[in-house]
Amino acid sequence: MKKEWIRRGLLGFPLGVALGFAISIGISAWIGDGSFYPVTPQLTEAMGSELNAVVVQTALCGVMGAGFALASVIWEMDCWSLAKQSGVYFAAACVLMLPIAYVTNWMEHTVSGVLAYVGIFAGIFAVVWLIQYAAWKYRIRKMNDRLKNGDGPV
């Protein structure tokens, strides 16, 4: 299990960096003025330069990727109910995301900004959870149908 955690953490870091970069590209394309916006202006100001801000955000995206990868072992806790797995994973994700989002200025530094960010995060989490749940339910139904019909190994 320890080796699996290390493997996931090491793989998660570069995936987090890549995803953070892809999101920066997507946001820049959405703004649509032909410029690249790697970080928020507030983070650039807080860090003293755009380069410092990009380095900090890149490192934090890597930490976030590693954290999410490490937390994925929660879904393999067979002795836990789906509700417990979901709740613990959501709590771990919030503990990981909120400080990083705050430091990188991905949210307003107000109570309403934090609440809005948590609400958006919870909504996205719920949508992804429901899609995954439906997909697994479909796969399990297909496997059961194949077993019931004697179609061989799944």
Secondary structure, 3 states (H helix, E strand, C coil): CHHHHHHHHHHHHHHHHHHHHHHHHHHHHHHCCCCCCCCCHHHHHHHCCHHHHHHHHHHHHHHHHHHHHHHHHHHHCCCCCHHHHHHHHHHHHHHHHHHHHHHCCCCCCCHHHHHHHHHHHHHHHHHHHHHHHHHHHHHHHHHHHHHHCCCCCC
